[in-house]
Amino acid sequence: MMRFKKYIALLTFTFFADLAMAQKATWIWYPGDYEIWLSNKMQNRRTDRGAFLPVLWKMDSHYVLVEFHKDFDVPTAEEVKINVEGTYNVKIDGQAFVGYPKTITVPAGHHKISLKVYNQGNVPAIYLKGKTIVSDNTWQATFEDKEWIDATGKVSDRSDTKYLYAGSWNFDDSSSLPSKFKLPTTEVTSDIKDERKANSIFKDFGKETFGFIKLDGLKGKGKLHIYYGESREEAMSPEHCETLDELNVDESHKIDSVMELSKAFRYVNVQFDSGVSLDDVSMLYEYAPLKDRGSFKCSDDEINKIYDISKYTLHLATREFFIDGIKRDRWVWSGDAYQSYLMNYYLFFDSPTVSRTMLALRGKDPVTSHINTIMDYTFYWFLGINDYYQYTGDKTFIKQFYPRMQSLMDYCLSRRNKDGMMVGLSGDWVFIDWADGLSKQGEVSFEQMLFCRSLETMANCAKLNNDAAGAAKYSALAADLKAKIFKYYWNEQKHALVHSRVNGVQTANVTRYSNMFGIFFNYFTEQQKQEVKKNVLLNDKIQKITTPYMQFYELEALCAMGEQPYVLNRMKDYWGGMLKLGATSFWEQYDPTKSGADIYAMYGRPFGKSLCHAWGASPIYLLGKYYLGVKPTSAGYKTYLVEPNLGGLKWMEGEVPTPDGNIKLTCSTTQIKVKGDSGVGTLRIKSKTVPVCKEASVTEKAKGIYEVQIVKGKDFVIDYSAI
């Protein structure tokens, strides 16, 4: 309790220094509650062949009774309109109004406005709009009573009330009720000729898509079935397709009928009884209205297509939250979401979807299990926090939710073994990757690697919260764990980290996972990096990775070591291989050794594999960060690095979004053009000759490596000779 009191006092003192002053009126709620409520609603839409299939982990819920308040200095008396989702009371300076007022008059002077709202079914939320008094995220909210009545009947303030600053999104109109939120849709028809028979219509929409099937001109009496397929084979398999709909039709006149639940598909196979007729099949395409701010184009047409399909894949898998895939789970998995955050920073730069997803995943205290029940997915949540601050500079989020970070880390620390290592305990799922024969027994080096980075994240967040004791504690734990990683797992003969320890003894197996993370976490020495690259990453005898999920990290490690030409070829082989099989979005898994209908099988089901999976879109991130070469070097791109690497391309151009504009780059083998809209950047290039730049001086940092400082709003042109 003492830790929380100190934290709240600090938050109250610093919040307004970090937050822009009062905004326009918007709907507000207890922070994190709407995100939890909305994710519950979204994730429980999943069906498996028509049967409801809920998530596999504990679901939290919103607080049903919430108090909101804020102090205002009102220059002249004003009328305030009130909208509330729930049953409520309104007070001015502790004096309650009778009933449920829709409008109140607030006299001139200093006043505390407070509302207490009860709502069991939806999130308690308020919207106030006056000339001075508006609801926004500078209001405070609590799920506890702020008052008590003692034995004499005296009303007193409670000193232990836990107030946080209200949550909000973009519900800026009083009629935009948070509880009624839906993603937008647009009607889509297919120009591909139908395959029609007496009692069926087979429809090809041309590419992977997502939305609600619409039956146009439906009439008659009898049964109608819709079999959905990401592939033609799936839609043609009523016995094995993953998703379907069944309708009992009884219509004497033609109607248009829209399915209740959205689905993923390219193909639909509509079959109906002889007593039913149907004019056509169309769809309502559902989407998150996010605009592309990042871009990439280059001299290689196949890479351009890979980039475009990656963008489409991420668009499809970005809904109310970042989800895994659009056909099967449609759940918020932390490991999948973590990669979507990183791709997002190079395409949409939509911070609200990131923070919404992190809050939905975190849930509430007490912590009783790992996120999604998966140990590594808890650690990815911490990594997401670290990257979120680095890319956005949103210190307010870090301060507001630091206690939830602490309690989750306390849970992790409580589950270490006697050597201070993380092992899978009862109820834990140690995932790592979908890979045949991958051992999860004992102390897995990959889990310790993620745990160590999570502790470093906590140390950084503690510093941002002026929690010196916490920063010292987490830093010491991280340093101790890092030392143990190399003591327990590094094998001099294998020139790599081994996969695990069992009963205190190194196993002989070497896998790619911990070794590739050690590279871009920068935990290895330069010599160790070279040894790992040779003996693990470029060694075909080490078990290969077949999921885009871990391809993401393997290729990032290789890019971090300057292997862009090799990675470019890998992208063309792997993602290009999916394109050659007709992919219109990228898959959950691709194994080039499989062919025919086997390419769609997974989880022991003939069509279990997702053909649109967020983690398949990683070229967005790789091309933005390691080819255009743009990354922040301090929070929120206050400073940043541009280190382009053509990787065998003749030319490339693109933009990378930041919180306050874009960084634009054009690069060939002889010239680079760069412009940053904000912040201070450093252009670092390798050149055979001394580069020439009229706009700024060129500094040689090492042999063949030169730097130019980028000033915001100015175009820089550098002539050079690429190495």
C-alpha positions in Angstrom: 0.0 0.0 0.0 2.8 2.4 0.9 4.4 1.8 -2.6 1.1 2.7 -4.2 0.6 5.8 -2.2 4.0 7.1 -3.1 3.4 6.3 -6.7 0.0 8.1 -6.8 1.5 11.2 -5.2 4.3 11.2 -7.8 1.8 10.7 -10.6 -0.4 13.5 -9.4 2.5 15.9 -9.2 4.0 15.0 -12.6 0.9 14.2 -14.7 0.1 17.7 -16.0 3.7 18.4 -16.9 3.5 15.5 -19.4 -0.1 16.0 -20.6 -1.3 18.7 -22.9 -3.9 20.9 -21.2 -7.6 20.3 -21.5 -8.8 18.9 -24.7 -12.2 18.8 -26.4 -14.9 16.8 -24.6 -14.7 13.0 -25.0 -16.1 9.9 -23.4 -14.0 8.7 -20.4 -13.8 5.6 -18.2 -11.7 3.9 -15.6 -8.3 3.4 -17.3 -7.9 0.0 -18.9 -11.5 -1.0 -18.3 -12.9 -0.3 -21.8 -9.9 -2.1 -23.3 -10.6 -5.2 -21.2 -14.4 -5.0 -21.9 -13.9 -4.6 -25.6 -11.4 -7.3 -25.9 -13.7 -9.7 -24.1 -16.4 -8.9 -26.5 -14.2 -9.3 -29.6 -12.4 -12.5 -28.5 -15.6 -14.3 -27.6 -16.9 -14.1 -31.2 -14.8 -17.1 -32.2 -16.6 -20.1 -33.4 -15.3 -23.5 -34.5 -17.6 -25.0 -37.2 -20.5 -23.1 -35.7 -19.8 -23.8 -32.0 -18.8 -21.1 -29.6 -15.1 -21.4 -28.7 -14.0 -19.1 -25.9 -10.4 -18.2 -25.0 -8.1 -20.5 -23.0 -7.2 -18.1 -20.2 -8.7 -16.1 -17.3 -10.8 -13.1 -18.4 -11.0 -10.1 -16.3 -13.9 -7.6 -16.3 -14.5 -3.9 -15.9 -15.3 -2.2 -12.5 -19.0 -1.9 -12.3 -19.0 1.2 -10.0 -16.6 4.1 -10.8 -16.3 7.6 -9.5 -15.0 10.5 -11.7 -14.1 13.9 -10.5 -12.2 17.0 -11.4 -11.7 20.5 -9.9 -12.5 23.5 -12.2 -12.1 27.3 -12.0 -15.3 28.6 -13.7 -15.0 32.3 -14.8 -18.8 32.7 -15.3 -21.8 30.5 -14.7 -22.1 27.9 -17.4 -24.4 25.2 -18.5 -23.0 21.7 -18.7 -24.6 18.9 -20.7 -24.2 15.4 -19.3 -24.3 12.0 -21.0 -23.6 8.8 -19.0 -23.5 5.1 -19.7 -25.0 3.7 -16.6 -27.0 4.7 -13.5 -25.4 7.8 -11.9 -25.4 10.7 -9.5 -23.9 14.2 -10.0 -22.4 16.4 -7.3 -21.0 19.9 -7.2 -18.7 20.3 -4.1 -20.2 17.2 -2.5 -23.8 18.3 -3.0 -25.9 15.9 -5.1 -28.5 16.8 -7.6 -31.9 15.1 -7.5 -32.4 12.3 -10.1 -30.4 11.9 -13.3 -29.8 15.4 -14.6 -29.0 15.8 -18.3 -27.9 19.4 -17.9 -26.6 21.3 -14.8 -25.7 24.9 -14.2 -22.4 25.5 -12.5 -21.9 28.9 -10.8 -18.7 31.0 -11.2 -15.9 30.0 -8.9 -13.8 27.0 -7.9 -15.8 23.8 -7.9 -15.3 20.0 -7.7 -17.5 18.2 -10.2 -18.0 14.5 -9.5 -20.1 11.7 -10.9 -20.5 8.1 -9.6 -21.6 5.6 -12.2 -22.9 2.1 -11.9 -23.0 -0.2 -15.0 -23.0 -4.0 -14.8 -23.2 -4.8 -18.5 -21.0 -2.1 -20.0 -18.2 0.1 -18.9 -19.2 3.1 -16.7 -18.5 6.1 -18.8 -19.3 9.8 -18.9 -19.3 12.7 -21.4 -19.6 16.3 -20.1 -19.6 19.4 -22.3 -19.7 23.0 -21.2 -17.7 26.1 -22.0 -15.0 25.4 -19.4 -16.1 22.0 -18.1 -15.4 19.1 -20.4 -14.7 15.4 -19.8 -11.2 14.4 -20.9 -8.3 12.3 -19.6 -7.3 15.0 -17.1 -10.2 13.8 -14.9 -9.5 11.3 -12.1 -11.3 8.0 -11.7 -11.5 5.4 -8.9 -13.3 2.2 -8.4 -13.4 2.8 -4.6 -15.8 4.9 -2.5 -14.1 8.2 -1.8 -16.2 8.8 1.3 -17.1 7.1 4.5 -19.5 7.9 7.2 -18.3 7.5 10.8 -20.3 6.6 13.8 -21.5 10.2 14.3 -22.7 10.4 10.7 -19.8 12.7 9.6 -18.7 12.4 6.0 -14.9 12.2 5.6 -12.5 11.8 2.7 -10.7 8.5 2.5 -7.0 8.9 2.4 -6.3 5.5 0.8 -8.4 6.0 -2.3 -6.6 4.9 -5.5 -7.2 7.6 -8.1 -5.9 7.2 -11.7 -6.4 9.5 -14.6 -9.3 8.6 -16.8 -9.0 6.5 -19.9 -10.3 7.6 -23.3 -10.1 6.9 -27.0 -11.7 8.9 -29.8 -15.4 9.0 -28.8 -15.5 12.7 -29.1 -19.3 13.1 -29.8 -21.9 12.6 -27.1 -23.8 10.3 -29.5 -20.8 8.0 -30.0 -21.5 5.7 -27.1 -18.4 3.5 -26.3 -20.7 0.5 -25.7 -22.0 0.7 -29.3 -18.6 0.8 -31.0 -18.2 -1.2 -34.2 -15.6 -1.2 -36.9 -16.8 0.3 -40.1 -17.8 -1.8 -43.1 -18.1 -1.2 -46.9 -20.0 -3.4 -49.3 -17.9 -5.5 -51.7 -18.9 -7.6 -54.7 -16.8 -9.9 -56.7 -16.3 -9.5 -60.4 -15.1 -13.1 -60.8 -17.8 -15.2 -62.4 -19.8 -17.4 -60.0 -20.0 -21.1 -60.2 -23.8 -21.7 -60.0 -25.8 -24.9 -59.8 -29.4 -25.5 -59.1 -29.0 -25.3 -55.3 -25.6 -23.7 -54.8 -23.4 -20.6 -55.5 -19.6 -20.8 -55.3 -18.1 -17.4 -54.9 -14.4 -16.3 -55.3 -13.8 -12.8 -53.9 -10.3 -12.7 -55.5 -8.2 -12.4 -52.5 -8.2 -13.1 -48.7 -10.7 -10.8 -47.0 -12.7 -10.3 -43.8 -16.3 -9.3 -43.1 -19.9 -10.3 -43.1 -21.4 -12.4 -45.9 -24.6 -10.8 -47.4 -27.2 -13.0 -49.1 -28.9 -10.9 -51.7 -32.5 -11.7 -52.7 -33.0 -14.6 -50.3 -36.4 -16.2 -50.5 -38.2 -19.5 -49.7 -38.3 -22.1 -47.0 -35.6 -24.5 -46.0 -32.0 -24.7 -44.9 -29.0 -22.8 -46.2 -25.4 -23.5 -45.4 -22.3 -21.3 -46.0 -18.9 -23.0 -46.0 -16.0 -20.5 -45.8 -12.5 -21.1 -47.2 -9.3 -19.3 -47.3 -8.5 -21.8 -50.1 -10.8 -23.2 -52.7 -10.2 -26.7 -51.2 -11.4 -25.6 -47.8 -14.6 -24.0 -49.1 -15.3 -27.1 -51.1 -15.0 -29.3 -48.0 -18.2 -29.1 -45.9 -16.9 -31.8 -43.6 -13.6 -30.1 -42.7 -13.8 -26.3 -43.3 -12.9 -24.3 -40.2 -15.9 -21.9 -40.3 -19.5 -22.2 -41.5 -23.0 -20.7 -41.1 -26.3 -22.5 -41.1 -29.7 -20.7 -41.6 -33.3 -21.7 -41.4 -34.9 -19.7 -44.1 -38.6 -18.9 -44.0 -39.2 -15.8 -46.2 -42.2 -15.3 -48.5 -40.6 -12.2 -50.1 -37.0 -11.5 -51.1 -34.8 -10.0 -48.5 -31.1 -9.3 -48.1 -29.7 -11.1 -45.1 -26.3 -10.2 -43.4 -24.6 -12.8 -41.3 -24.3 -12.0 -37.6 -20.6 -12.8 -37.2 -17.7 -11.7 -39.4 -15.5 -14.4 -41.0 -12.2 -14.7 -42.9 -12.4 -16.1 -46.4 -11.6 -15.8 -50.0 -14.1 -18.4 -51.2 -17.6 -19.1 -50.0 -19.7 -22.1 -50.9 -23.4 -21.5 -50.4 -25.7 -24.5 -50.6 -29.4 -24.4 -50.0 -32.5 -26.6 -50.2 -34.7 -26.8 -53.3 -37.3 -24.6 -51.5 -34.8 -21.7 -51.2 -33.7 -19.3 -53.9 -30.9 -16.8 -53.8 -30.0 -14.0 -56.3 -26.4 -13.3 -55.3 -23.7 -13.3 -52.6 -21.8 -10.2 -51.6 -20.0 -9.1 -48.4 -19.6 -6.2 -46.0 -15.8 -5.8 -45.7 -14.9 -4.9 -42.1 -11.8 -2.8 -41.4 -9.9 -0.7 -39.0 -9.7 2.8 -40.5 -5.9 3.2 -40.3 -3.9 5.0 -42.9 -0.5 4.0 -44.2 2.1 6.5 -43.1 5.1 4.4 -43.9 6.1 3.2 -47.4 8.8 1.2 -49.2 9.6 0.8 -52.9 12.7 -0.6 -54.6 14.3 -1.8 -57.8 13.1 -5.4 -57.1 9.5 -6.1 -58.2 9.2 -9.2 -56.1 10.3 -7.4 -53.0 7.7 -4.7 -53.8 5.0 -7.3 -54.0 6.1 -8.9 -50.8 5.9 -5.5 -49.1 2.5 -4.8 -50.5 1.1 -8.2 -49.4 2.7 -7.7 -46.0 0.8 -4.4 -45.7 -2.5 -6.0 -46.6 -1.8 -8.8 -44.2 -1.3 -6.4 -41.3 -4.3 -4.4 -42.3 -6.5 -7.5 -42.1 -5.0 -8.6 -38.7 -5.5 -5.1 -37.2 -8.9 -4.8 -35.8 -10.1 -3.4 -32.5 -6.8 -4.8 -31.3 -3.8 -6.4 -32.9 -4.9 -10.1 -33.3 -3.1 -13.2 -34.5 -5.1 -14.3 -37.5 -8.5 -13.6 -39.0 -9.8 -17.1 -39.7 -9.3 -19.2 -36.6 -8.4 -17.6 -33.3 -9.1 -13.9 -33.8 -7.7 -13.6 -30.3 -5.2 -11.2 -28.7 -2.0 -13.3 -28.2 0.9 -11.4 -26.7 3.6 -12.9 -28.8 1.8 -12.2 -32.1 0.8 -8.7 -30.9 4.4 -7.8 -30.0 5.5 -8.3 -33.6 2.4 -6.3 -34.8 3.5 -3.4 -32.6 6.9 -3.3 -34.4 5.4 -3.5 -37.8 2.9 -0.8 -36.9 5.7 1.6 -36.0 6.9 1.4 -39.6 3.5 1.5 -41.3 0.6 3.1 -39.4 2.3 4.4 -36.3 -1.0 4.1 -34.5 -0.2 4.3 -30.8 -3.7 3.9 -29.5 -4.0 0.4 -31.0 -0.7 -0.6 -29.3 -1.7 0.8 -25.9 -5.2 -0.7 -26.2 -3.8 -4.1 -27.0 -1.2 -4.0 -24.1 -3.9 -3.0 -21.6 -6.3 -5.7 -22.8 -3.5 -8.3 -22.5 -2.4 -7.2 -19.0 -5.8 -7.3 -17.5 -6.1 -6.7 -13.7 -4.6 -7.7 -10.4 -4.2 -10.1 -8.8 -2.0 -11.8 -11.4 -2.8 -15.6 -11.2 -1.2 -16.8 -14.5 1.1 -15.8 -17.3 -0.4 -13.7 -20.1 -2.3 -16.1 -22.4 -0.9 -18.7 -19.9 2.4 -18.6 -21.9 5.6 -17.7 -20.1 7.3 -16.2 -23.1 4.2 -14.1 -23.8 4.4 -12.4 -20.4 8.0 -11.4 -21.3 6.9 -10.1 -24.8 4.4 -7.9 -22.9 7.3 -6.2 -21.1 9.3 -5.9 -24.3 6.3 -4.2 -25.9 6.3 -1.7 -23.1 10.0 -1.0 -23.7 9.6 -0.5 -27.4 6.4 1.5 -27.0 8.2 4.2 -25.0 11.2 4.2 -27.3 9.1 4.8 -30.4 6.4 7.0 -29.0 7.9 8.8 -26.1 4.6 8.4 -24.2 5.8 8.8 -20.6 2.3 9.3 -19.3 1.4 5.7 -20.2 4.5 4.4 -18.4 3.7 6.4 -15.3 0.0 5.5 -15.2 0.4 1.7 -15.5 3.7 1.3 -13.7 2.0 -0.5 -10.8 0.6 -3.1 -13.2 4.1 -3.7 -14.5 5.3 -4.1 -11.0 2.7 -6.7 -10.0 3.2 -8.7 -13.1 7.0 -8.7 -12.5 6.4 -9.7 -8.9 4.5 -12.7 -10.2 7.4 -13.7 -12.4 9.9 -13.3 -9.6 7.8 -15.5 -7.4 8.0 -18.4 -9.9 11.8 -18.6 -10.2 13.6 -21.8 -9.1 16.4 -22.0 -6.6 18.9 -20.7 -9.2 16.8 -17.7 -10.0 15.8 -19.1 -13.4 12.3 -19.3 -15.0 11.0 -22.8 -15.6 7.6 -24.0 -16.6 5.5 -24.7 -13.6 2.0 -26.1 -13.3 -0.4 -24.2 -15.6 2.4 -22.6 -17.6 2.7 -23.0 -21.3 6.3 -22.7 -22.6 5.7 -22.0 -26.2 8.8 -20.6 -28.0 7.7 -21.6 -31.5 5.8 -24.2 -33.5 8.7 -26.6 -34.2 8.9 -30.4 -34.3 10.7 -32.0 -31.3 11.5 -28.7 -29.6 12.2 -29.4 -25.9 10.5 -27.3 -23.3 12.0 -29.2 -20.3 14.2 -27.6 -17.7 15.6 -24.1 -17.7 15.3 -23.0 -21.4 17.9 -20.4 -22.4 15.4 -18.6 -24.6 13.1 -17.9 -21.7 16.0 -16.6 -19.5 16.9 -14.2 -22.4 13.4 -12.7 -22.6 13.2 -12.6 -18.8 16.5 -10.6 -18.6 15.3 -8.1 -21.1 12.0 -7.8 -19.2 14.0 -6.9 -16.0 15.9 -4.3 -17.9 12.6 -2.9 -19.1 11.4 -2.7 -15.5 14.6 -0.9 -14.5 14.0 1.7 -17.2 10.4 2.2 -16.3 11.4 2.6 -12.6 13.7 5.4 -13.6 11.0 7.1 -15.5 8.8 7.0 -12.3 11.7 8.3 -10.2 11.6 4.9 -8.3 15.3 4.7 -7.5 14.9 1.7 -5.3 13.0 -0.2 -8.0 15.5 0.8 -10.6 18.4 -0.5 -8.5 16.5 -3.7 -7.7 15.6 -4.6 -11.3 19.0 -3.6 -12.6 20.8 -5.9 -10.2 18.4 -8.7 -11.0 19.0 -8.2 -14.7 22.8 -8.1 -14.3 22.8 -11.2 -12.2 20.6 -13.1 -14.7 22.7 -12.1 -17.7 25.8 -13.4 -16.0 24.1 -16.7 -15.3 22.9 -17.0 -18.9 26.5 -17.0 -20.1 27.7 -19.1 -17.2 25.1 -21.8 -17.6 24.4 -21.9 -21.3 27.5 -20.6 -23.3 29.4 -23.5 -24.8 32.9 -22.8 -26.0 33.1 -25.9 -28.2 29.7 -25.2 -29.9 30.4 -21.4 -30.1 26.8 -20.7 -29.0 24.3 -20.8 -26.2 22.8 -24.3 -25.7 19.1 -24.7 -25.7 18.6 -25.6 -22.0 19.8 -27.0 -18.7 18.1 -30.0 -17.1 18.9 -30.8 -13.5 21.7 -28.3 -13.6 23.4 -29.8 -16.6 23.8 -28.3 -20.1 22.0 -30.2 -22.8 23.9 -30.8 -26.0 21.2 -29.3 -28.3 21.8 -25.9 -29.9 18.8 -24.0 -31.3 18.5 -20.7 -33.0 16.2 -19.0 -30.6 18.3 -17.6 -27.7 21.3 -17.1 -30.0 19.5 -14.8 -32.4 17.9 -12.8 -29.6 21.4 -12.4 -28.0 22.5 -10.7 -31.2 19.9 -7.9 -31.4 19.7 -7.6 -27.7 23.4 -6.8 -28.0 24.2 -9.3 -25.2 27.1 -10.9 -27.1 30.6 -9.6 -27.7 31.5 -8.9 -31.3 33.4 -12.1 -31.4 30.5 -14.1 -30.0 28.2 -12.6 -32.6 30.5 -13.8 -35.4 30.7 -17.2 -33.8 26.9 -17.5 -33.5 26.4 -16.2 -37.0 28.7 -18.9 -38.5 27.9 -21.8 -36.2 24.1 -21.2 -35.7 22.4 -18.8 -38.0 24.2 -19.8 -41.2 24.5 -23.5 -40.2 22.1 -25.7 -42.1 22.7 -28.5 -39.5 20.9 -26.5 -36.8 17.1 -27.1 -36.9 15.5 -24.7 -39.3 12.7 -22.3 -38.6 9.5 -22.8 -40.6 7.2 -20.1 -39.1 7.2 -16.4 -40.1 7.0 -15.8 -36.4 10.6 -16.8 -35.7 11.8 -15.9 -39.2 11.1 -12.4 -38.0 13.8 -12.6 -35.3 16.2 -14.7 -37.2 16.3 -12.3 -40.1 16.5 -9.3 -37.7 19.6 -10.9 -36.1 21.2 -11.3 -39.5 20.3 -7.8 -40.5 21.8 -6.5 -37.3 25.0 -8.1 -38.4 25.0 -6.5 -41.8 23.7 -9.5 -43.8 21.1 -7.6 -45.7 22.0 -9.2 -49.1 21.6 -12.7 -47.6 18.3 -11.6 -45.9 16.9 -10.2 -49.1 17.4 -13.6 -50.8 15.8 -15.3 -47.8 12.8 -13.0 -48.1 12.4 -13.8 -51.8 12.7 -17.5 -51.1 10.4 -17.6 -48.1 7.7 -15.0 -48.7 8.2 -15.3 -52.5 7.5 -19.0 -52.1 4.1 -18.2 -50.6 3.4 -15.8 -53.5 4.2 -18.6 -56.0 1.6 -20.7 -54.3 -1.0 -18.0 -54.9 -0.9 -16.3 -51.5 -2.8 -13.0 -51.3 -1.9 -12.6 -47.6 0.9 -14.2 -45.7 0.5 -17.4 -43.7 0.9 -18.7 -40.1 3.4 -21.2 -41.3 5.1 -22.1 -44.6 7.1 -25.2 -45.2 8.5 -25.3 -48.8 8.8 -29.1 -48.6 5.1 -29.5 -48.5 2.8 -29.5 -51.6 -0.8 -29.9 -52.6 -3.5 -29.7 -50.0 -0.9 -30.5 -47.3 0.2 -26.8 -47.4 -3.1 -25.9 -45.6 -2.9 -28.5 -42.8 -1.9 -27.7 -39.2 -2.9 -28.8 -35.7 -3.9 -32.2 -37.1 -6.7 -30.5 -39.2 -6.6 -30.4 -43.0 -7.4 -26.6 -43.0 -6.2 -25.7 -39.6 -3.5 -23.3 -40.8 -4.2 -19.6 -40.9 -3.5 -18.1 -44.4 -3.6 -14.6 -43.0 -1.5 -14.2 -39.9 -0.1 -11.0 -38.5 3.4 -12.4 -37.9 3.6 -13.1 -41.6 3.9 -9.4 -42.3 7.4 -8.9 -40.9 9.0 -7.6 -44.1 7.4 -4.2 -43.2 9.6 -4.0 -40.1 12.7 -5.5 -41.7 12.6 -3.2 -44.7 11.9 -0.1 -42.7 14.4 -0.6 -39.9 17.2 -2.5 -41.6 17.1 -1.4 -45.3 15.8 2.2 -45.1 17.7 1.9 -41.8 15.6 4.2 -39.6 15.3 3.8 -35.9 14.9 6.0 -32.8 18.0 6.5 -30.6 16.0 8.3 -27.8 12.4 8.2 -26.8 9.9 9.5 -29.4 12.5 10.1 -32.1 13.9 13.1 -30.4 17.1 11.7 -31.9 17.3 9.0 -34.5 19.6 7.1 -36.8 19.3 6.6 -40.6 21.7 3.9 -41.7 20.5 2.8 -45.2 21.6 -0.6 -46.5 20.7 -1.5 -50.1 21.5 -5.2 -49.5 21.9 -5.8 -53.2 19.1 -3.5 -54.4 19.9 -0.9 -57.1 17.7 1.7 -55.4 15.1 2.1 -52.7 12.8 4.8 -51.4 10.4 5.1 -48.6 9.1 6.9 -45.5 9.2 6.0 -41.8 6.5 7.5 -39.5 7.4 9.2 -36.2 5.2 10.9 -33.5 5.7 14.3 -35.2 6.0 13.6 -38.9 7.9 11.3 -41.3 11.5 10.6 -42.2 11.8 10.4 -46.0 14.6 8.6 -47.8 15.7 7.9 -51.3 18.9 5.8 -51.8 20.8 4.5 -54.8 24.4 3.3 -55.1 25.6 6.9 -55.8 23.2 9.3 -54.0 21.1 9.5 -50.8 18.3 12.1 -50.2 16.9 12.4 -46.7 14.5 14.7 -44.9 13.2 14.5 -41.3 10.1 16.4 -40.2 11.2 16.5 -36.5 13.9 15.6 -34.1 17.6 15.5 -34.7 18.9 12.7 -36.9 22.2 11.2 -37.8 22.8 9.7 -41.3 25.4 7.0 -41.2 26.7 5.6 -44.5 29.5 3.4 -45.8 31.3 4.8 -48.8 34.3 4.0 -50.9 35.0 7.7 -51.3 34.4 10.7 -49.0 30.7 11.7 -49.4 29.8 15.2 -50.6 27.0 17.1 -49.0 26.3 20.8 -49.7 23.8 21.1 -46.8 26.0 19.9 -43.9 29.5 18.8 -43.0 30.5 15.2 -43.4 32.4 13.5 -40.5 34.4 10.3 -40.8 33.7 8.1 -37.8 35.8 5.1 -38.9 37.4 3.9 -42.1 34.8 4.1 -44.8 32.0 5.1 -42.3 30.7 8.7 -42.4 28.0 10.7 -40.7 25.9 13.7 -41.5 23.6 15.4 -39.0 20.0 15.8 -40.2 18.2 19.0 -39.1 14.4 18.9 -39.1 12.6 20.2 -42.1 15.6 20.4 -44.4 16.4 18.3 -47.5 19.9 16.7 -47.5 21.5 15.3 -50.6 24.6 13.2 -50.2 26.7 12.0 -53.2 28.7 8.9 -52.3 30.0 5.5 -53.6 28.3 2.6 -52.0 30.4 -0.2 -50.6 
